[in-house]
Amino acid sequence: MSTFGTLFRVTTYGESHCASVGAIVDGCPPGLPLEPQDVQTQLSRRRPGQSNLTTPRDEKDLVQLQSGIEHGITLGTPIGLLVRNEDQRPHDYSETDLYPRPSHADWTYLEKYGVKASSGGGRSSARETIGRVAAGAIAERYLKLVHGIEIVAFVSSVGKVHLPSSVGSQASSEDDDSVEDILSSEFVQLLQTVTREQVDSHPTRCPHTETAERMTKRIIRAKEASDSIGGTVTCVIRGVPAGLGEPVFDKFEAKLAHAMLSIPATKAFEIGSGFRGTEAPGSRHNDAFFVKPDGSMGTKTNWSGGVQGGITNAEDIYFRVGFKSPATISQAQETAQYDGTPGTLAARGRHDPCVVPRAVPIVEAMASLVVMDQLLIQNARKATASLLPAITTLPPTMVKPASGQVNGKQ
Ligand SMILES: Cc1cc2nc3c(=O)[nH]c(=O)nc-3n(C[C@H](O)[C@H](O)[C@H](O)COP(=O)(O)O)c2cc1C
């Protein structure tokens, strides 16, 4: 369906070549200061035509705030966000009237609904993600203002060009448990410090200049061969309080995975140590507890990626999303028409040779929607429970130590 979230509910609408795309955000707290620029900044990072690494479709993607805001303050009522589609060229798609694009959504949409949009990817187009990015920017405004939460995503690979993250190979033989660190200390430090300014300093959105240059070459090579290439986006969320996530089916990482795998072209999701962590024994993988200088409980390492038991533990949350090579390529492909007639498709139109540079703000938006929704749910639980009489009858081992006290320390 087109709605995401329980208490912070976002419904996106629109197809690639209809009049407009956008979203309705329901459940935004009243009193949040919000200007169009807060939303526009992220939309402009997502828009096409930003560099020679993205589709040349020229859309300014200027947002219009339709409702739910007056004098720069949210009213607590549904917020309508609208972006006009301007640079439509339906004729670019005439050959795809005959051919479903291999690995795109044309054939499955038609099978499912029995009808489809007359041109372009319709609802499966990345134009749909405009509504997500606009809504995510509103959530992010609240998260930053109230909790100081920072969400930064960056491109961590394009094809086989990877931002260096792990130290060498893992165990050299099946019986060798003497693994190197799961992620290099440089990569861990990058997760702790990386900013959007650093990410945006290169058109690939990889914050490591030397790797970014190699990624650019890889994308240009795909483009010049009338082909495409995939990649990964890593995201870190800093400053999330402990306690978010709703076990057992709505665990925090399950919500994140759901959010990320709903983005078009995604094929993989991993959190914390992810697949690499499976090669490290528990003695190397466990995140030991300790008391931080401010007296709060923390973990010495963070291979859990900030989530344990489906609940956030106040450490940084980090995860990686895999994006496939875009399906629409102008290179000739042997395939079949809708009626089964074999033939050759060389798709025209303006397409991204690699989606990851533009996927960065989309990943950030979906992350902020998850955090915001889970925060509202936990706040509702805490506010409701706080009205009950204080618990004095249970053994001390059954209740949380008094606020600010860890192991008897204040
Ligand atoms: C930012 C972004 C831009 C995209 N641009 C294109 C594109 O130019 N051409 C294309 O074929 N797919 C593009 N896609 C991917 C398609 O929307 C997606 O592959 C298609 O809807 C099929 O869905 P699936 O890959 O999730 O199965 C893009 C995805 C994103 C996130």
The ligand as a Gaussian input file, in Angstrom:
#p B3LYP/6-31G(d) Opt

LIG

0 1
 C       16.784000       7.534000      -7.132000
 C       16.360000       6.419000      -8.047000
 C       16.413000       6.620000      -9.413000
 C       16.054000       5.599000     -10.287000
 N       16.170000       5.808000     -11.628000
 C       15.902000       4.783000     -12.481000
 C       16.093000       4.948000     -13.884000
 O       16.492000       6.012000     -14.349000
 N       15.812000       3.896000     -14.678000
 C       15.369000       2.696000     -14.187000
 O       15.132000       1.777000     -14.945000
 N       15.188000       2.523000     -12.866000
 C       15.434000       3.520000     -12.003000
 N       15.241000       3.342000     -10.669000
 C       14.775000       2.038000     -10.181000
 C       13.374000       1.704000     -10.548000
 O       12.459000       2.628000     -10.025000
 C       13.064000       0.288000     -10.039000
 O       14.087000      -0.579000     -10.386000
 C       11.795000      -0.268000     -10.620000
 O       10.711000       0.414000     -10.049000
 C       11.604000      -1.759000     -10.331000
 O       11.509000      -1.988000      -8.965000
 P       12.547000      -2.907000      -8.199000
 O       13.874000      -2.648000      -8.786000
 O       12.447000      -2.457000      -6.782000
 O       12.092000      -4.326000      -8.393000
 C       15.581000       4.356000      -9.772000
 C       15.512000       4.171000      -8.382000
 C       15.897000       5.188000      -7.525000
 C       15.836000       4.959000      -6.044000

